[in-house]
Amino acid sequence: MHEHQPRGRPRQERLGARARPARGGPAPEPTDVFEVGAWRVTLRWPAAGRGGPTELTIAPRPGADPFQIAQGITSTVLRSIPLNKLTQKMRAALAAEHDGGLVPGTGEPAGVVADRIRAAAERDPTPGRKGRPDEFFALVAALYIWNIDNRHSNPVQRIAESCGSTWRAAANWVRLARRRGLLSEGRERSPGGELTPEALRILAGGAGS
């Protein structure tokens, strides 16, 4: 005898969520897992925490009624996933982590990252054709993202102030970080973007240096 799912919205059961900050390497992608009727739903967000989830997986939950599973994933199950609410909650959790001052991908406070950028710029104020190393621009990209995550309306100006540079120099650093594939483009030339996998790899290799 099968135990049928009652009509209406499937019952939701939270199994927990986790969103851990970066510690000396690429930050793990925040995930949230909960159950809807006979199904287990897993959502994964980008480590930067902006926008909706990049992955959504629906699979039968352990011990679920085979009759319900045989009916497949219905539109009712899909509608019962509170996507907007879960995304807002994940953003709030990540914002709380950023209040601690850790810059994405570095595991370091913003002041420490800014000091590293400042020291590198002062050691070699005119790098010439050879340019600066990728690690320098990865740090700039990470600090730029941190400023956006902390809702600073002019992240380039904030970089200039914290690193002791001119606005023009900071803007050029950000532009070169994008050109080198370390920072993705924002929307319609507005402040924004994401650290690329290459930037996270470089930051992980240079953590604590």
N, C-alpha and C positions, 0 to 999 in steps of 0.2 A: 504494500500500500504506500503510495507516494504522498508526501506532504507538499501540497501545492502552495506556491507563493500567493498571498492574498492580493486582490486587485488594488490598484493605486500605486503610489510611489514606492519603490523598493526601500526596505529599511537599510540605513547606512550605519556602518560601525567603523569607527576610527581605529587603526592599528598603530598610529603614531606617525610623527614626522621628524625629520632631522635636517638641520642646515648648519653645517660646521664651517668656521672661518678657515682661511688659508693659513698654514703654518709652514713657511719655508718652501712652498711649492705650489703647483696648481691647486686651486680650491676644489674640493669635491662638489659635484653638482647636487644642489638640494633636492630631496625627494620627499614625497608624501604618499603614504599607503593607507588605504581604507577599503572596506568591503561594502558592496551594494548587492543585496540579495545573495544570489549564488556566485557572485563574481568578486574578484579582488582587483582593485584599480590601483595602478602605480603611476604617479606623475613625476616627471623630472624637469627641473628648471635649469637654465644656464647659471653658471657660478656667479655671474654678475647680478643676477636676480632681477633683471628688467624684462618686461614683456611676459607673455604667457609661457606655458611649459613647452619644451622642445620634444618631449616624448610622453606618450600616454599609452599604457599597456593594460589591457583587460584580459584576465585569465580566470578560469574556474578556481574558486577558493577551495582549499583542502576540506574534504568532508561534505561538499555541497551535494544537494539532491540531484542524482543523474537525470531525472525527468526535467528539472529546470534547466540544466545545462544543455540537454538535447533541444530545448526550444531556442537556443542561441541568444545572442546579445540583442535585445530589443531596443527600440527607440525610447521606451520608458526608462530603461537602464541608463542610456546615454544622457537623457534629459535630467536624470537625478544626480549627475556629477556637478557639483557647484563650482564650476571652473573659475568664475570671476572671484568668488569669495575665497577660494583656496589660494589663488594668485595674490590677492591683496594681503592675505595673512602671511604668505611667504615673503613678500616684499617687506612687510613690517618687521619680520624676524631678521631679515638680512640687514635692514636699516639699523636695527638695534645693535647688531654686531659691528657695523661700521662706526657707530658712536664710540666704540672703543679705540678707534684710530688706526686699525690695521689696514694697510693698503693691499688691494687684491693682488694675489700672486707673490707677495713678498713676505708676509708674516711680520711686517715691521710697521711701527707707527708712522703717520704721515710726516712728522717732523724729521724722523731719521731718514726717510726716503728723500725728502727735500734737501737735507744736508749732504747726502751722497751725490745728488745731482749738482748742488752748488760746488762741492769740492772738485768734482770732475771738470766742471766748466772753468773753475779757477786754475786748475793744473794745466789746462790746455785751452786758453781763451780763444785762440785762432787755429783750429785744427787743419785748416786748408783743404787741399784736395782729398787727403786721406779720410777726412771726416771723423766723426766720433764713432766709437764702437756701438754695436747693436744693443749692448746691455744698457748704455746710457739712454737710448731712445725707448727701450722697454720700461725703464724706470719712469721716464716722462709720461709714457702712455698709462702706466699704472696709477701714477699720481693724478693724472687728468681724469681717469675713471673714478678715482676716489672722490675727487671734488664734485663730480656730477652726482655720484651716489649720495653725497652729503648736501645736495641741492644748492650748490653754489652757482649762481646764474652766469658768472663769467669765469669758467675754470682756467682759462689761459691767464687771466689777470692774477688769479690765486696762485698759479704756478710761479709767475714772475715775482710776486711778493714773497712767497715762501722760499724761493731759491735765490733771491737777490739779483734777479736779471731784469732786463727791460721786457715790456710786453712784446715787442717785435721779436726778440730772441726766443721767448717762450712760445710764441705762435709758430715760429720757424721750427722749433723742436717738435711740436705736435704735428706739423705738416710733414716733417721728415719721418716721424714715427709711422704715420699713415703710409707714406710712400714706400717704406721698407716692409710693409705688411705686418706691422706689430699692433696696429690700431685700426679697426674697421671704420668706415665712413659713418657719420651721423645722418639723420634724415634731413634732406633738403638743406644741407649746409648749416644746420643748427648744431649746437654742442651735443655730442653723443658719440656712440660707437661702442665697441667691445674690444677687450684684449683678445688677440688672436692666439691660437694654439702655439704658434712660434714664439710669441711674446711670453707666454706662460712657461714654455720650455726654457727660454733664456733666463727668466727670473728664477726658476727653480735651480738652474745650474749656478747662478750667482748669489744665492741666498746666503746672507750672513757675511758676504765678502766686504 
